[in-house]
Amino acid sequence: MKLIQFFTIVLCLCHQSPIAFTCTQNDDPCGDFQPFYEMALKGHVFQTLKVPSSLYCLEACKHEARCQSFNHFMGKDICELNNRTKEARPEDFISDVTKLYLKKPKNRVALGSIPELPAASCEEIKMSEGQVVTSKKYWMICINQDMAVLAYCNMTTEVPLINFTTKGYTGRYGIIQRFIVPKTGVYLIKAWGARGGTHSTNYGDYPGTYYGGRGAMKQGTFSLNVETVLNIVVGQRGGDSVEVKGGQSTNLRAAQLGLSVEDNAGTGGGGGSFVYTTNDELLLAAGGGGGASNGYNGVEGQAGTSGTSSVGNDSSAIYGGGTGGQPGQCNNNPETADYHGGVGAGWLGEGCARVGPEHGERGGSRAQNWVGRRAGGMNSGYNGGPPPGAVGGFGGGGGGSEDNGASGGGGGYSGGGSGLWDSQAGGGGGSYCSGSSCLGITGGNMNDHGFVEIFEL
């Protein structure tokens, strides 16, 4: 049945559209036409339309320069135009039995080629456009996401002198790595923060999957002297919610038990990435994303210096992010702090201690060796696993509360905020650059964990 439907659409497109043409083996005016049934691209919709069929959805995409692909609700009159393709963001290409996905088959505008379609990074352009990209200036998302700037991408020879990863570490604990400057000169340093944890449940007010905020990207150039030693902290992803519905003593996953995760369990904030001297002179920081919560994705790590507040359905339960290198706003008033999450750490210190073991714990700063902090007791991997559960990621991420509680804020130059009660996603951490030619991209890391790259110029 699906094969028949596919050919029906092709015939309609090739012979009944306002611009009539015939498809041949050697000259295919239909372009790269490959619909994916029961699949969709999540998180990149810029326009939703009511249309009678997929054909009209394709026509709408054809006449919109920003449109890279679309999702069509099969059997319904709803069309979603996307500003990305599954090639650009493969991690957001998900199973959805209600939808059909199709990449714009002809005359698609290349990502980053116009200011209305800026890219998050040079790597995203490579992912989107494949081998046809050349080294030149592209339109990129700036600190203010309503604004695009031209930035040069070296698509052929941009090879880092050294690349720092998590070295296989995950969760709360990581290692502080070191780089010794091999010779006096100018260096380009790039850092990416880590993503917050994911929340997925199949019941309650907002059943579905909600994603942690992406880590920020920050870069700058620095004049460094030979044998200068730099400390490198690579942020790690925040932990997912794991507490099983009803609670039971086990470290098995909810899915292995045939159960759902508790609908309102929190998640951990992502860790920030940092580059600083052994004398604690900060060169660069990239903020981690906030943890997701029921009904809300986590806030992305910020290109600016301030962390963001938590987000949720109750404004009185929202708490602010840090500014000027401080952690997220204190949320541990014992009279009001019901099931609070852990705030993200800032460069200058950690936040307020949690009121009790059911809450998420504050992320650790320099003095605590950037440890991510613990989740609320029932969400720690022993009432549904795996351990350690919804912890904050290494790099100062705050832990998520147990059920009916908030998610953790991301670590960063300034920490992300964390709220109270359920349906409160964590705020994103801020970023920092003390060098020259600084550039930042909010949510610019397409990967889960952070990383740091150093180039010799």
N, C-alpha and C positions, 0 to 999 in steps of 0.2 A: 504493500500500500504506500509506503514512504517513497519507494522508487518511482511509482506512478505519479505521485504528487510532485516529485522533483522535476520530471520531464514536462509535466503540465506547466509548471512555473517557467521553465526555460522557454517553452514554445510561446507562452504569453509574452515574455520579455522580448523575445526576438522578432515576433510578428505582430503583436497587438499594441505595443507601446507607441506613444506619439512619434518617436523617431524609429521608423521601420527599418529592419535590416535582416539579413539571413546569415546564420552561423555556418562556417565551413571549417574544414580541418586545418587549412593553412592560414586563414584570416578569421580570428575569433572575436567579433565585436562584443560578445558577451563578457570578454575579459576573464578574470579569475573568479568564475562563478562556482562556488562550492558551499551550499547551505549545510549547516550543522543542526540537526534536529535534537530537541531536548537538551540544548546547550544555550548559554547566554554569557555575555560579558558584564560583570557586575562592577558598579561603582564609577562608571564613566559616561553615564547618560547626561546629555546637555539639553535635550528637548524630547518631550513626550507628545505624541500626536494620536488623534483618532482617525483611522484609515480602514477601508473596507477589506484590504487584502495585502499580502506581502508585496505585490507589484507596486501598489501605491506607496508603500513604505520605501521601496527601492527608489521610486521616482523622487520622493522627498529627500532622500539621502543624496541623490545625484545632483540636486540643485542647491545643496548646502555645502559650502567649502569646508566647514569644520568636520563634516560627517566622514568618519573612517569606516564605520560598520553600523549595523543595527540589530536590535532584538525585536522580533515580532511575536506577540502573544498568539499562539496558534488557536484558531477558532474564536478569537476575540478581535475587537476593532482597535487594538492599542499597538502603537509602534514606538520604540525607543531608539533615538539616534545617539550613537556613541562617538566620542572624540578620540577613541583609541581602537586598535585592533587587538585580537588575541595574540598576535605576534609581539606587539609592544608590551602587553601585560599578561603573559601566559598564566600567572598566578591568580588572575581574576576571571579566568575562563572556567565557568563552573557548570555542573549539571543542573538543569531546570526543565522538568518535564512539560512545562506550560509554554515553552518558548522555542523559537528558531533563531539561529544566529547566521548572519551573512556579512562578509566583508564587502565593502564597496568594490564592485568588480572592474570598473573602468574609471579613468580620470580622477583617481584619488589624489588629493593634495598631500604631498610628503610632509610628515611630521617635522615641525620646526622651520618650515619654509616660508610661513606667513605669520605675522604677529597674532592673528586670531587663533593659531594652533601651535602655541609654544610647547616645547618639550621639557620634561623634568631633568634630563641629563643627556650627555652625548651618548651614553650607553643605551638609553631608551630609543634614540634615533636609530642606532645600529640595529637594535632588536626589531624595530618597526619596519625599516626599509631594507634590511639585508645588506648584500654586498655592493649595492649601487651607490652608497653614500661616499662623499668626498670630503676632504678636509677644507673647511671654510667656516664662515660665521652662520650660526643658526639662531632662530628666535627661541629663547629659553624663559621659563617661569622665573620671576624675580622674587625678592622677599615679600613684596606686596603682590599677592597672587592675581590681582586685577590688572597687573602690568607685565609686559614682556620686554626683554632686553636682548640685544644681539651679543652673542658670545662665540668665540672661536672654538671649534672642535677639531682636534687633530685625530683624524680617523685612521691613520696609518702607522704613525711612529710613536704614539703616546704610550710608552711602556714604562711602568714605574721602576725606579731604582730598587724599591723594596715594597712589598705588600704585607700588611699585618692583618691577620684574621683572628678568630676566637681560638685557634689551635685545637678545635674539637671540644672545647668547654661549652657547656650550656647551663642555663639556670642562674642561680644566685652567685656562684663562685667562678672567678676567672683568674687570669694572671696579668700583672702589669709588665709589659714587655719593654725593651730598651733598644734605642737606635743610637749609634755613635756616628756623628757626622764625619764622613771620610776625608773631606777636604773643605777648605773655606770657599764659600760660594753662595749662589742663590738657589733656593729650593722651593718647589711647589709642593704644598702639603694639602691633601684632601682627606676629609673624614666623613663618615656616615654613621648616624645613630641607629639603634635597633628598634624593631617593631614591638608594640605592645601585644598582650595575649588576646586570644580569640575566645568568644563565648558562643556556644551552640546548644540550643535546647529545643525540644519538640512540643512544649506545652506552655501554658501561662498566657499573659497578656500580649507578649511579643515573640511568638515562636519563630525560630529561624537562626541563622548564623550571622554574627556581628564580629567585625574584624578590628584588631588593634591598630592604632594609628601607626603610620609608617615613620621611620626615623628621618631626621633632616640630613641634608648634605651641606657641608661648609668647606670652603677652600680659600687659600691665600698663599702669597709668596713671601719668603722669609730669607734674610741674609744670615747665614749661620757660620760660625767659626769651626775649624777643624777640631775634632775630639769633643765637641759639645755633646753631652748625653741627654737624650730626650726620653721621657717616660711616655709609653703608648698604652692607652686604655681602650680596648675595643668592646663596645657595648654588646650585650647579649639580649636576645628576645625575652619578653615577659612570658610568664607561664599562663596556660589556658585554665579556665574553670574546669574542675574535675569532680566536685562533690556530687554524688549520685542522688537522685530523687529519693526522698525518704530517709537517706543516710543509713549506712551499714559499714561494719568494720571489714574493709577489703582494700587492696591496692590494685584491683582489676579496674579497667576502664568501664565507664557506664555502658558503652556499646557491647562489651563482652558479657555484661550481665543482662542485656536486653532491656536496659533502662535508659532514661534521659538524665543528663546533667540537671541539677536543680535550676529552675528558671531564673533565679535572681542571685546566683553565685557570682562573685567578682573575678577579675583576672588581674594579672600583674602588668605593671608598666615596663616599657622597654628601657634598656640602659643607654646612657649617652656614651659617646666616644670622645677621648681627650688626648691632646698632645701638649706636654709641658716639660720644662727643664727640671733637673734635679734640685734646683733652687726654687721650685714652685712658681716659675714664671709661665703663665698660661699662654700658649701660642694659638691653639685652635680647640674648639669644642663643637660637637654636633649633637643636638638634642634627640632623645629617644621618644617614641610615640606612647601615648596613653593606652591603658588597657581597655578593651571593649566591655560593654555591659548589656543587660537585656534591653533591646530596643535601640541601642546607640553604639556606633563605631567609636573607637578611641580617637582622640584628637592627635593629629600628626605632629611630629617633632618640628619645631619652629626655626626658620632661618634667622629670625631676629633674636635679640638677647633675652627676652622675657619668656617665661613659661606661660601656658594658658590655664584657664580655669577648667574644672571638670564640666561635663555637660550631662544634662538629664532632664527628667520630666517634672522635677520639683525645684523651682528656683531657690527656695530657702535652703536646699541641701547642697547647693553648688558652692565650692570653695575655690579661691583664686590660685593662680600659679605664682611662682616667685619672680622677683625682679632684681637686677643688679647683682646676680650671682647667688641669690638666696634660694633656699628650698621653697616648696609649695606652702601655701598658707596653712597655719596651724588649724587642725580640725578636731582636736581631742578634748574639747570641753566635756567633762564627765556628765554634765546635765543634759547635753544635746547630742553627744557623739554616738548615736546608735549605728552600729555596723559601719564605721568609717573605713575607707581604704587608706593605704599608705601613700604619703606624698613623695614626689620625686626629689632626690637630692640636688643641691646646687654646688657650684664650685667652692663656695665659702662655707658650706656645712650641710649637715643633715637636718631634717625637720623635727616636728614634735613626736614624742614617743606615743605608741598606741595605748589606749585605755585598758585593753584586756586582750586575751588570746583569740577571741573571736574576730577581731579587727585585722585589717591589713597593716603591715609594719612599714615604717618610713625607710626610704632608700638610704644607703650609706654613702658618705662623701670621701674626700681624700684621707681623713684621719681614720676612716673605717676600711680603707683599701678598696673603696668603690663596691662593696658587697651589695648585691640585691637582697631585698629583705623578705621575710616570711609572709605566707598567706594566713588568713584566719583558720583556726584549728580544723574545722570540718572540711576545708577546701585545700588541705595540705597533702593530699595523696593517700590517706589512710581510711577515708570514707568514700572511696572511689578514686582511682589513680590515673596515671602513675605519680609517685612522689617526685619532686617536692610540691607538686600542685601549682597553684596560682601565685607563684613567687614573683617578685620584681627581678628583672634581669640585671646581671652584673653591669656596673656603670651607673649605679644609683637609682635603679627602678624601684618604685614602691610596690608592696604586696597587695593582693586583692583580699577583700573580706570574704567570710563564709556567707552562706545563703542569706538573702535579704540585705545584702550589703554592697558597698561601692567598690570600684576597681582602682588600681594603683596608678599614680602619675609617673610620667617618664622622667628619667634623670637627664641632666644637661647643665649648661652654664647656669641657668636658673631652672629650678625644678618645676615639673608639672603639678597641678593641683589635683586633689582627690576629695570627693564629696562624702555625703552621708547616705545611708539607706540604699535601697535597690534602684536599678535603672539610672546609675550614675557612672558614666564612663570617665576614665582618667584623662587629665590634661597632658599636653605635649611639653617636653622640655625645651628650653631655649638654647641657642648656639652663640658662638663667639669667634672672632678672628682679630688678632693683634697685628697682622701683617699688612701687606699692600695688595692691591688688586683682589680684594676679598669678594667672594660670591657665595650666596646661600640659596638653597632651594628647600622650601617647606615640604616635608614628606618626600624628599628626593631619593630615598633609598628604596629600590624595588626588591631588596632582599630582606629576609627575616632578621639576620644578625648584622651588626655593624662591621665596618672595616676601615682601614687607614692606608693610604698610599702616599709615598714620597717620591718625587721626581727631581732629578738634577737638571737645572736649566742652563 
